[in-house]
């Protein structure tokens, strides 16, 4: 099975937060953020595995700061770790104030996706290879979460 560099698994999406995305406090619904995270995890894992993928679990979601109407969101995802057929995807949501250019991480999450074939059976996925120090930290944190689950 071939290997893919972690940096080559990275996907980015940009969204504008609109009034329909928000609650009565003018902040983005947590469920909308979760939907965006799940969508990003699906895109990253499908591209990595070149197959259909399904969500197996959302290991953690940390809401760090609110998102408001008019914020620009950058949603970044990359493969943090791979198993035989599973992929842990790290997703980070960053809000940007388009006036000041200030960028703040609002949400982080780890989502486990599983690659399947047309019959719904699991299939093998390429291994991920971290290179930079940041990538190695993400990779190691994934190994630690896996050990804790076992």
Backbone bond lengths (Angstrom), bond angles and torsions (degrees), N, CA, C in turn:
res aa  C-N    CA-C-N  psi(-1)  N-CA   C-N-CA  omega(-1)  CA-C   N-CA-C  phi
1 X - - - 1.460 - - 1.523 108.08 -
2 X 1.308 116.02 136.65 1.465 119.62 -177.38 1.530 111.72 -75.15
3 X 1.321 114.86 164.86 1.465 121.82 178.09 1.518 109.18 -113.45
4 X 1.343 115.51 149.03 1.459 121.70 179.69 1.524 108.08 -126.42
5 X 1.323 116.54 135.67 1.460 120.23 177.07 1.528 109.75 -66.86
6 X 1.327 116.18 140.12 1.462 120.84 -178.45 1.525 111.01 -56.07
7 X 1.324 117.47 -42.66 1.465 120.30 -178.71 1.525 111.98 -61.35
8 X 1.338 117.01 -27.54 1.468 120.63 -179.89 1.531 112.46 -78.87
9 X 1.337 117.07 -7.94 1.471 120.20 177.76 1.526 112.11 -92.29
10 X 1.332 116.54 -6.67 1.467 120.95 -173.49 1.529 112.03 -70.59
11 X 1.340 114.43 136.20 1.465 122.84 177.00 1.520 107.54 -130.98
12 X 1.326 116.53 142.62 1.465 121.13 178.26 1.527 109.73 -128.73
13 X 1.329 115.42 143.71 1.461 123.90 177.09 1.520 107.38 -133.41
14 X 1.316 116.45 147.86 1.461 120.48 176.53 1.519 108.82 -124.76
15 X 1.334 116.05 137.57 1.466 122.32 -179.56 1.520 109.54 -137.29
16 X 1.312 115.88 151.35 1.461 122.98 171.63 1.519 107.36 -102.67
17 X 1.326 117.56 131.24 1.455 121.68 179.08 1.526 108.21 -81.32
18 X 1.327 115.31 120.95 1.462 122.96 -177.23 1.529 110.57 -108.18
19 X 1.337 117.94 164.15 1.473 120.26 -179.14 1.533 114.30 -54.45
20 X 1.332 118.25 -35.64 1.470 119.97 -179.94 1.529 112.80 -68.62
21 X 1.332 117.34 -14.88 1.467 122.09 178.73 1.517 112.62 -84.58
22 X 1.354 116.62 -6.31 1.459 119.70 -169.52 1.520 113.68 -115.62
23 X 1.327 114.30 162.12 1.461 122.30 178.05 1.532 110.13 -91.69
24 X 1.334 117.22 -170.59 1.464 121.18 -178.04 1.529 113.65 -70.27
25 X 1.330 117.45 -8.84 1.468 121.37 175.49 1.527 111.34 -92.78
26 X 1.340 116.20 -3.43 1.459 120.30 -178.98 1.521 113.34 80.70
27 X 1.341 116.59 13.04 1.465 120.45 176.84 1.527 109.28 -108.61
28 X 1.301 115.54 154.02 1.461 121.17 -175.39 1.523 111.01 -65.24
29 X 1.347 115.43 136.27 1.457 121.57 175.00 1.523 109.33 -58.01
30 X 1.333 116.78 134.46 1.460 120.99 176.15 1.517 111.58 -58.98
31 X 1.327 116.86 -35.95 1.464 121.05 179.17 1.518 112.79 -64.07
32 X 1.321 117.00 -33.89 1.469 120.47 176.60 1.523 110.51 -68.12
33 X 1.343 115.04 -39.30 1.463 119.25 177.11 1.526 109.21 -63.62
34 X 1.342 116.78 -44.97 1.468 120.74 178.89 1.527 111.77 -60.47
35 X 1.326 117.30 -41.03 1.468 120.94 178.50 1.526 110.47 -62.00
36 X 1.331 116.80 -40.95 1.463 120.49 178.33 1.529 111.16 -65.89
37 X 1.323 116.28 -38.19 1.468 120.77 178.16 1.525 110.11 -65.31
38 X 1.321 117.69 -45.55 1.460 121.75 -179.78 1.530 110.54 -63.90
39 X 1.329 116.58 -40.70 1.463 120.63 177.80 1.531 110.51 -62.63
40 X 1.328 117.11 -44.55 1.460 120.49 179.08 1.524 110.49 -62.54
41 X 1.335 117.34 -43.97 1.469 120.49 178.99 1.526 110.49 -59.95
42 X 1.322 117.12 -39.01 1.467 120.59 178.41 1.523 110.98 -64.60
43 X 1.323 116.95 -46.18 1.467 120.76 -179.21 1.526 110.74 -61.50
44 X 1.331 116.82 -48.62 1.470 121.38 -178.66 1.527 110.28 -60.49
45 X 1.321 116.88 -46.78 1.466 120.14 -176.11 1.527 112.11 -70.75
46 X 1.332 118.08 -35.64 1.469 119.97 177.22 1.521 110.64 -65.69
47 X 1.328 116.38 -42.77 1.465 119.56 179.01 1.529 110.86 -64.72
48 X 1.333 116.47 -41.32 1.464 120.39 -178.38 1.529 111.10 -65.83
49 X 1.328 116.64 -44.55 1.466 120.79 -173.58 1.528 113.52 -91.96
50 X 1.333 116.80 -12.49 1.471 121.77 -175.05 1.531 110.49 54.38
51 X 1.342 114.49 39.89 1.465 119.51 -179.94 1.530 109.50 -152.34
52 X 1.306 114.75 173.41 1.451 121.03 172.77 1.523 108.06 -68.86
53 X 1.328 116.67 143.28 1.458 120.24 176.94 1.524 109.63 -132.31
54 X 1.311 115.02 156.48 1.461 121.36 177.30 1.522 108.88 -129.44
55 X 1.323 115.84 152.12 1.462 121.20 178.28 1.519 109.01 -77.11
56 X 1.327 116.37 124.89 1.461 121.14 177.21 1.521 110.63 -96.55
57 X 1.351 116.21 -40.15 1.460 119.23 178.64 1.517 109.83 -163.95
58 X 1.307 113.82 156.51 1.457 120.97 169.38 1.517 104.20 -113.27
59 X 1.338 115.26 104.97 1.459 120.54 -172.27 1.520 112.55 -69.99
60 X 1.318 116.15 -39.83 1.453 118.72 179.62 1.513 109.60 -156.88
61 X 1.322 114.59 149.27 1.457 121.85 171.22 1.514 105.85 -138.39
62 X 1.309 115.91 121.59 1.461 120.60 178.50 1.520 108.29 -115.49
63 X 1.342 115.35 112.96 1.461 121.73 175.51 1.525 106.40 -87.90
64 X 1.322 116.85 111.68 1.456 121.62 -171.68 1.525 113.68 -99.26
65 X 1.330 117.19 -31.02 1.464 120.66 178.59 1.522 108.96 -157.37
66 X 1.336 117.46 152.49 1.465 120.43 -176.16 1.532 112.28 -72.14
67 X 1.320 113.57 156.99 1.462 122.29 176.46 1.516 106.40 -117.41
68 X 1.332 117.23 134.25 1.461 121.26 -174.77 1.524 111.72 -119.16
69 X 1.320 114.80 164.31 1.459 121.58 176.04 1.529 108.80 -54.19
70 X 1.327 115.71 133.55 1.454 121.24 178.92 1.516 114.33 92.80
71 X 1.345 117.35 -13.70 1.468 118.96 175.72 1.525 109.09 -68.18
72 X 1.306 114.83 147.45 1.461 121.06 172.02 1.520 106.39 -99.51
73 X 1.330 116.26 128.13 1.462 120.66 179.76 1.513 110.49 -105.48
74 X 1.315 115.77 134.17 1.459 122.37 168.59 1.513 105.64 -108.98
75 X 1.317 115.90 123.39 1.458 121.12 179.31 1.524 106.84 -111.58
76 X 1.322 115.55 118.05 1.455 121.74 -176.96 1.517 109.39 -114.37
77 X 1.315 116.09 137.58 1.450 120.47 176.94 1.511 111.12 -138.21
78 X 1.342 115.93 147.11 1.461 120.69 174.02 1.513 109.38 -153.83
79 X 1.320 115.62 158.75 1.460 120.71 178.08 1.523 108.04 -74.33
80 X 1.327 116.15 122.53 1.466 121.37 -179.93 1.525 111.42 -90.44
81 X 1.345 115.79 -32.77 1.460 120.55 -177.54 1.519 108.57 -164.31
82 X 1.322 116.20 155.04 1.462 120.51 176.73 1.519 110.27 -128.79
83 X 1.317 113.87 148.35 1.454 121.42 169.81 1.520 107.14 -110.58
84 X 1.326 117.54 -151.00 1.466 119.64 177.73 1.526 110.22 -68.36
85 X 1.336 115.88 -51.56 1.465 120.16 -179.17 1.527 111.95 -123.98
86 X 1.321 116.66 -4.22 1.461 120.41 -176.95 1.526 111.19 -103.15
87 X 1.329 114.03 155.06 1.454 122.26 177.83 1.514 107.68 -137.34
88 X 1.318 116.54 126.95 1.447 119.45 172.18 1.521 106.86 -91.83
89 X 1.332 116.11 125.57 1.455 122.05 -177.61 1.526 108.38 -109.59
90 X 1.324 115.24 127.71 1.462 121.44 174.79 1.524 107.21 -93.68
91 X 1.335 115.79 125.58 1.465 120.83 179.73 1.522 108.07 -122.87
92 X 1.330 114.59 132.21 1.467 121.29 178.13 1.522 108.24 -126.62
93 X 1.346 115.38 132.19 1.463 121.92 177.64 1.523 107.42 -108.13
94 X 1.323 115.55 127.17 1.469 121.86 -177.77 1.521 108.14 -123.16
95 X 1.338 116.18 129.95 1.469 118.68 174.51 1.517 108.83 -98.21
96 X 1.324 113.95 144.98 1.455 119.33 178.94 1.517 109.25 -126.43
97 X 1.306 115.06 130.23 1.460 120.39 172.60 1.518 105.95 -82.52
98 X 1.314 116.64 112.77 1.462 120.38 -173.86 1.525 112.99 -68.36
99 X 1.329 116.71 -15.35 1.470 119.24 177.09 1.519 112.04 -84.08
100 X 1.343 115.70 -47.14 1.470 120.13 -175.12 1.534 112.75 -95.65
101 X 1.329 116.89 -14.20 1.473 123.73 -176.73 1.532 112.65 70.93
102 X 1.341 117.41 7.37 1.460 120.73 178.01 1.527 109.18 -65.51
103 X 1.343 115.80 134.43 1.471 122.26 179.39 1.528 108.93 -117.90
104 X 1.334 115.98 131.26 1.454 121.83 -178.55 1.531 108.67 -134.33
105 X 1.327 116.34 131.03 1.463 119.91 174.46 1.517 108.31 -71.58
106 X 1.346 116.65 124.60 1.461 120.64 -178.52 1.521 113.00 -102.62
107 X 1.325 116.78 -30.66 1.457 120.28 -174.79 1.524 109.24 -150.76
108 X 1.329 116.13 140.53 1.463 121.47 171.54 1.528 108.18 -129.86
109 X 1.330 115.14 150.12 1.453 118.95 -178.34 1.525 110.94 -156.21
110 X 1.323 115.33 152.77 1.462 122.42 172.07 1.522 107.25 -121.09
111 X 1.327 115.46 122.93 1.464 122.27 -175.83 1.527 108.24 -122.16
112 X 1.322 117.21 131.79 1.458 120.91 177.15 1.527 108.84 -98.13
113 X 1.327 114.91 124.03 1.458 122.66 179.14 1.528 108.23 -115.84
114 X 1.332 116.28 150.84 1.460 121.41 179.77 1.522 108.75 -125.11
115 X 1.340 115.91 133.80 1.465 122.00 179.09 1.523 109.41 -84.99
116 X 1.336 114.99 135.43 1.472 120.53 179.30 1.529 110.26 -133.09
117 X 1.330 114.70 159.26 1.468 120.23 175.57 1.529 109.84 -95.80
118 X 1.316 116.21 -172.59 1.476 121.12 -176.76 1.531 112.80 -63.11
119 X 1.338 117.14 -24.90 1.472 120.94 179.11 1.525 112.23 -89.43
120 X 1.320 117.10 1.07 1.459 121.18 -179.82 1.518 113.89 83.54
121 X 1.331 117.57 10.87 1.467 122.18 179.15 1.522 109.00 -89.68
122 X 1.329 115.91 144.41 1.459 119.31 179.52 1.524 110.96 -66.38
123 X 1.337 114.69 148.14 1.458 120.68 177.85 1.525 109.42 -129.96
124 X 1.323 115.63 158.15 1.463 121.34 -178.68 1.526 110.63 -72.33
125 X 1.339 115.39 144.36 1.466 121.12 179.98 1.528 109.86 -117.64
126 X 1.336 117.15 156.11 1.469 120.10 176.37 1.528 111.19 -63.27
127 X 1.319 116.08 146.90 1.467 121.81 175.79 1.523 108.97 -73.46
128 X 1.331 115.80 153.52 1.464 121.47 177.97 1.530 108.60 -105.35
129 X 1.331 116.37 143.26 1.462 121.20 -178.36 1.529 108.88 -125.30
130 X 1.343 116.96 112.71 1.470 119.78 176.28 1.526 110.32 -79.30
131 X 1.347 116.19 148.10 1.467 120.00 178.21 1.526 112.06 -121.27
132 X 1.331 117.54 -54.94 1.466 120.89 -175.64 1.531 110.38 -74.16
133 X 1.327 115.91 166.85 1.464 120.26 177.75 1.528 111.10 -61.28
134 X 1.341 117.18 -42.88 1.464 120.73 178.63 1.529 110.92 -61.00
135 X 1.334 116.87 -43.17 1.464 120.55 178.60 1.530 111.16 -63.39
136 X 1.324 116.37 -40.47 1.468 120.21 179.13 1.524 111.30 -64.89
137 X 1.338 117.40 -36.34 1.467 120.99 176.59 1.525 110.55 -64.98
138 X 1.323 117.42 -44.28 1.465 121.76 178.25 1.524 110.00 -61.61
139 X 1.327 116.54 -43.74 1.461 122.62 -179.99 1.533 110.67 -61.89
140 X 1.336 116.07 -47.53 1.466 120.98 179.86 1.531 111.54 -63.66
141 X 1.337 117.16 -38.73 1.468 119.38 178.65 1.529 109.99 -64.43
142 X 1.322 117.08 -34.07 1.468 120.70 177.22 1.529 110.17 -65.99
143 X 1.326 116.62 -41.48 1.474 120.39 177.72 1.521 110.12 -61.94
144 X 1.338 117.28 -41.11 1.464 121.07 179.05 1.529 111.01 -63.35
145 X 1.333 118.48 -42.48 1.466 121.27 178.22 1.522 110.39 -63.25
146 X 1.325 116.36 -39.93 1.464 120.62 179.43 1.530 110.36 -62.75
147 X 1.344 116.93 -43.80 1.464 121.09 177.94 1.530 111.38 -61.39
148 X 1.323 116.84 -40.22 1.471 120.88 179.96 1.528 111.61 -65.93
149 X 1.339 116.64 -35.57 1.470 119.91 179.14 1.520 111.08 -67.95
150 X 1.342 115.80 -34.54 1.472 121.14 -177.66 1.502 107.98 -78.85
